[in-house]
Amino acid sequence: MDALSIILIVVALVIGAGAGVAVGSAYRKKVAEAEIGSAEQEAKRIVEDAMKTAEAKKKEAILEGKDEAHRLRNEGEKELADRRKEVQRQERRIQQKEETLDRKIDNVEKKEDRVQKKMKEAEARLAEVETIKKSQFEMLERISGYTVDQAKAYLLDQLEQDLAHEKSLKIMEFEQQLKDESDKRARNIISLAIQRCAADQVAEATVSVVPLPNDEMKGRIIGREGRNIRAIETLTGVDLIIDDTPEAITLSSFEPVRREIARISLEKLIADGRIHPARVEEMVEKARREVEASIKQAGERAVLDAGVNGLHPELVKILGRLKYRTSYGQNVLNHSLEVCYLSGIIASELGIDPTVAKRAGLLHDIGKALDHEIEGSHVEIGVDIARKYKESDAVIHAIQAHHGDVEAKTVVACIVQAADAISAARPGARRENLENYIKRLQKLEEIASSFKGVESSFAIQAGREIRVMVKPEQVKDDSMASLARDICKKIEEDLEYPGQIKVNIIRESRAADFAK
């Protein structure tokens, strides 16, 4: 095939392709125009349908609105009609009340007229009665010879005398009846309280016995040249009696706290076996701490047994010290518990709250725990302690009045007075000789301790000897004899005692150091 044929074929293909493109474009245009026309018709149809639907809904909404307006108008008209009827009913009721009120006013006015007429008639009659009464009084005055005032005074005097006599008789009768009933009730309450309170008999004891494993221990306790026994007696203020009693040492002291410290110290030394002055001092200090712990436990136990709550901790410790305090041979802590129980029982029988009565009964002798350390009576000391630890006024007044120092102004104070008397007066409660003995020993120590330079003093040998520890920096060796003579003179002037009292002055200087 030659080139011309090829060119012709190419030209023919080109022409055919162009014609095909033209025919395709025309066809697509026609098809697009047809689709556009169909879309426009569809859009017109949709718009027409929407307008028809909107028109229908509009008509429907208008109809509903008309129906609702009609319904509301009917309801309003009905409500208005009801209110009109109610107003008419109220108006008729008010009108009826006005008519009734008018009738009542007319009746009241008529009654007032009648009352006015009756009052005028009564006044006229009263004037007539007064005239008759006056004439009668004048006649009585002429007959009796007394004026109205004189007769009135005479009658009043007679009436007053009669009433005074009858009143006196009634008062005496009531007083006697009240006294009889009060005595009977008091006897019943006190007997019931005594029956319900069980207490031990009081045993007088100013000595303690420490058992020994063997008699050889006596020599070890005495020590070389008596230094061990002197150390024990000096540190504790207790007299050790070592006699022929087998396997026993007697501790003698009027102060139970010192005696207890000495007993515990001696038992510890015997158990340990090492007995020398330094060891004695160590054991005495340990025993003193144990006794202090025992005092605290005794106070806590007493508060628990009494059922008294809310006491200050320091007040509980002071209360525990009463375990080692006696009064006329009676243990003061046990006595305080007895008074607490009796006060609660009596208060309950009288129908009052026993809480305050029990609290006052437990604390009424609290001042005795510190009467060796603070000046003043145990009542004054107890009142100061109660105020210091914020006790109530009722408790403070009961403490102040339990011995009659001030007048008892409350029922609780009277109850505590009665309970204190019951506890002290029961058989075996107190013995005067022990109290006097203890007071004498306390006075002996107070006299010795009143001198300048005295550090401590201990009455021993049942008060036949007083050991006085002096401060070495204040009292010299050459002045010890004069100090002993002055103390003896003061004892002779201020104290009554049988026999004689030995005054023993002790001055000790120590020097200590440590080897490192």
Residue pairs with C-beta under 8 A, 6 or more apart in sequence:
137 148
140 151
141 147
141 148
144 151
146 154
189 346
189 349
189 350
190 346
190 418
190 422
192 345
192 349
193 342
193 345
193 346
193 349
193 419
193 422
194 342
194 422
194 426
196 341
196 345
197 338
197 341
197 342
197 345
197 422
197 423
199 334
199 338
199 423
199 426
199 429
200 334
201 427
201 428
202 329
202 330
202 331
202 428
202 429
202 430
202 431
203 329
204 329
204 431
204 433
204 434
206 252
206 253
206 254
206 259
206 434
206 437
206 462
207 241
207 250
207 251
207 252
207 259
208 250
208 251
208 259
208 260
208 262
208 263
209 248
209 249
209 250
209 251
210 248
210 249
210 250
210 251
210 263
210 266
210 267
210 270
211 247
211 248
212 218
212 247
212 248
212 249
212 270
213 247
213 270
214 247
215 246
215 247
217 270
218 242
218 249
220 228
220 275
221 228
221 229
221 232
221 240
221 242
221 249
221 266
221 269
221 270
221 275
222 228
222 229
222 242
223 229
223 230
223 231
223 275
223 276
223 277
227 276
227 277
228 275
228 276
228 277
228 280
229 240
229 242
231 277
231 280
231 281
232 238
232 240
232 262
232 265
232 266
232 280
232 284
233 239
233 240
233 458
233 460
233 467
234 467
234 469
234 506
234 508
235 265
235 280
235 281
235 284
236 253
236 258
236 261
236 262
236 265
236 284
236 458
237 253
237 255
237 258
237 456
237 458
237 459
237 460
237 467
238 251
238 252
238 253
238 258
238 259
238 261
238 262
238 458
238 460
239 251
239 252
239 253
239 460
239 461
239 465
240 249
240 250
240 251
240 252
240 262
240 266
241 249
241 250
241 251
241 252
242 249
242 250
243 250
249 266
251 259
251 262
251 263
251 266
252 259
252 460
252 461
252 462
253 259
253 262
253 458
253 460
254 437
254 438
254 441
254 442
254 459
254 462
254 463
255 324
255 441
256 324
256 325
256 326
257 291
257 321
257 324
258 458
260 287
260 291
260 294
260 324
261 284
261 287
261 288
261 291
262 284
262 287
264 287
264 290
264 291
265 280
265 283
265 284
265 286
265 287
268 283
268 286
268 287
269 275
269 279
269 280
269 283
272 279
272 283
294 320
294 323
295 317
295 320
295 321
295 323
295 324
296 316
296 317
296 320
297 320
298 320
298 323
298 333
299 316
299 317
299 318
299 319
299 320
299 321
299 323
300 316
300 320
302 319
302 320
302 333
302 336
302 337
302 362
303 309
303 311
303 316
303 319
303 362
305 337
306 337
306 340
306 341
306 358
306 362
307 358
308 340
308 355
308 358
308 359
308 362
311 319
311 389
312 389
312 390
314 389
315 363
315 366
315 385
315 389
318 366
318 369
318 370
318 385
319 333
319 336
319 362
319 363
319 366
319 369
320 333
321 369
321 370
322 331
322 332
322 333
322 336
322 365
322 366
322 368
322 369
323 331
323 333
325 331
325 332
325 333
325 368
325 369
326 332
326 434
326 435
326 438
327 335
327 365
327 368
327 430
327 435
328 424
328 429
328 430
328 431
328 432
328 434
328 435
329 430
329 431
329 434
329 435
330 423
330 424
330 429
330 430
332 365
332 368
332 369
335 365
335 423
335 424
335 429
336 361
336 362
336 363
336 364
336 365
336 366
337 362
338 419
338 422
338 423
339 361
339 362
339 364
339 365
339 416
339 419
339 420
339 423
340 358
340 359
340 361
340 362
340 419
341 358
341 361
342 361
342 418
342 419
342 422
342 423
343 354
343 357
343 358
343 360
343 361
343 412
343 415
343 416
343 419
344 354
344 357
344 358
344 361
345 354
346 357
346 415
346 418
346 419
347 353
347 354
347 356
347 357
347 358
347 411
347 412
347 415
348 354
350 411
350 415
352 411
352 412
356 392
356 394
356 395
356 412
357 412
357 415
357 416
359 391
359 395
360 394
360 395
360 398
360 399
360 412
360 413
360 415
360 416
361 398
361 415
361 416
361 419
361 420
363 382
363 386
363 391
363 395
363 399
364 382
364 398
364 399
364 402
364 416
364 420
365 378
365 382
366 381
366 382
366 385
366 386
366 399
367 377
367 378
367 379
367 380
367 381
367 382
367 383
367 384
367 385
367 399
368 378
368 381
368 382
370 381
370 385
371 377
371 378
371 381
372 442
374 381
377 405
379 399
379 400
379 402
379 403
379 405
382 399
382 400
383 396
383 399
383 400
386 395
386 396
386 399
387 396
394 410
394 412
394 413
395 412
397 406
397 408
397 409
397 410
397 412
397 413
398 408
398 410
398 412
398 413
398 415
398 416
399 416
400 406
401 407
401 408
401 409
401 413
401 416
401 417
402 413
402 416
402 417
402 420
403 420
404 417
408 414
408 417
423 429
424 430
437 462
437 463
440 463
440 495
440 496
440 497
441 459
441 463
442 459
443 494
443 495
444 459
444 463
444 466
444 491
444 495
444 497
444 501
445 457
445 458
445 459
445 466
447 487
447 490
447 491
447 494
447 495
448 454
448 457
448 466
448 468
448 487
448 503
449 456
449 457
450 490
451 468
451 483
451 486
451 487
451 490
452 474
453 470
453 471
453 474
453 475
453 483
454 468
454 469
454 470
454 471
455 469
455 470
455 471
456 468
456 469
457 466
457 467
457 468
457 469
458 466
458 467
458 469
459 465
459 466
460 466
460 467
461 502
463 497
463 501
464 499
464 500
464 501
464 502
465 501
465 502
465 503
465 504
466 487
466 491
466 501
466 502
466 503
466 504
467 504
467 506
468 483
468 484
468 487
468 503
468 504
468 505
468 506
469 506
469 508
470 480
470 483
470 505
470 506
470 507
472 507
472 508
472 509
475 483
475 505
475 507
477 507
480 505
480 507
483 505
484 503
484 504
484 505
487 503
487 505
488 501
488 503
491 497
491 501
491 503
